Amino acid sequence: MHGVSSSITTAFLDEERATLERFMPGFDGLLAQTPLHELEASDSGAIEMFRDAAGPGLLVPADQEGLGADAHEAIRVQRAIGARCPSLAVASTMHHFSVASLLEVHKAGGEFEWLLLEAIATERRLVASGFAEGMPGQGVLAPTMRARRDGTLLRVSGAKQPCSLSRSMDLLTASVLIEDGDGAGSEELAVAVIASDAPGIEVRPFWEAPVLTGAQSDAVVLTDVPVEEDLLVRLDSRGDGGIDEVHAVGFVWFELLITASYLGMASALVEKALAKGGTATPGAVAAAVEIEASMAALDGLAGRLEIGASDPSLLWRALAGRYAAQDAINRAVATAVEALGGMGFIKSPDVPYLASASRALAFHPPSRTRTTDPLADALKGGELAIE
């Protein structure tokens, strides 16, 4: 039997970089020409480069002056950015998660979100996430901030640590418990949209790890920060670990984007292994297969999100895809580093850096241990509940 030839010449990461180029022309080239250690430094200019490239509007629909990327395109953009600048991939994921959540609130009947989304796109505003640990279900059900009524205002106090984009954010979206002023002890759950220059907001040092410092993941502390009533989005709290539809969709977006970002970090190492000596080794090819298989799984999830955002199985499928990608990343990175050899590790500081950064996907909540029982229930036909 004769072999089947193909004229397809698309190389590893070409599709992702072409997608990034389509939405943010010239941005990939700008990242590529900047040394990794500069992009990853705590005083990196990568976040402002992202702002200048109109990145904040990536998920904002075109009719609201945004770039209008869908889920398929967004995960490719995040993978491309992760391969160039891991810190920016993490930081921008937090922004996109906030934007996606605002979009779902708007679709559910919210009013002011339309103007806010348009401002994010046209004025290139960056939105930090003040949900607990950056995870929607956890944030909605266990907010770290509280609000008390003060005349026509609410005063919000609490902290988010770590909080990516802490020094570059224009807005902060934070889940809060509003204390009932009638003394009955009841509480109302809401999301507050807070300007970064509001009185009572302070950024404090928090991140001490030597990797991903460019994500600006320090502590954001709020002390009696004034918030107008019309900048609050009331939520329908379930109280049983269940997640309402708006936040369920935001949760899926987060898992897709953060996983694609870390696949990008691993991809950078695999790309180096594929290019070593001009001839790819079996190890490099095996590593590439791991990454591409995980990316294909994300693509499938993105398709389900686009056609059926209310599909309850998306929650557990998103978690399953993320945990499977964690394992694939670990295997691919180990194989790629081995293929690069000892001299590749010794002579290029980028190799150990990328290897270390790529492991941090496991640290984003919810942890695998925490979701073992909820996933078991979901796999048997129950509802996924994250407490």
FENVENGI-V410900 format. One line per field, one symbol per residue. burial: b if it has 16 or more other ideal C-beta (glycine too) atoms within 10 Angstrom, else e. A space follows every 10 residues. Layout:
burial = ???
//
This chain:
burial = eeeeeeeeee ebbeebbebb eebbeebbee beebebeebb ebebebbebb bebbbbbbbb beebbbbbbe bebbbbbbbb bbbbbbbbbb bbbbbbbbbb bbbbbbeeeb eebeebbbbb beebbbbbbb bbbbbbbbbb bebbbbbeee eeebbbebbb ebbbbbebbb bbbbbbbbbe eeeeeeeebb bbbbbbeeee beeeebbeee bbbbbbbbbb bbeebbbeee bbbebeebee ebbbebbbbb bbbbbbbbbb bbbbbbbbbb bbbbebeeeb bebbebbbeb bbebbebbee bbebbeeebe eeebbbbbbb bbbebbebbb ebbebbbbbb eeebeeeeeb bebbbbbbbb beebebeeee beebbeebee eeebbbe
//
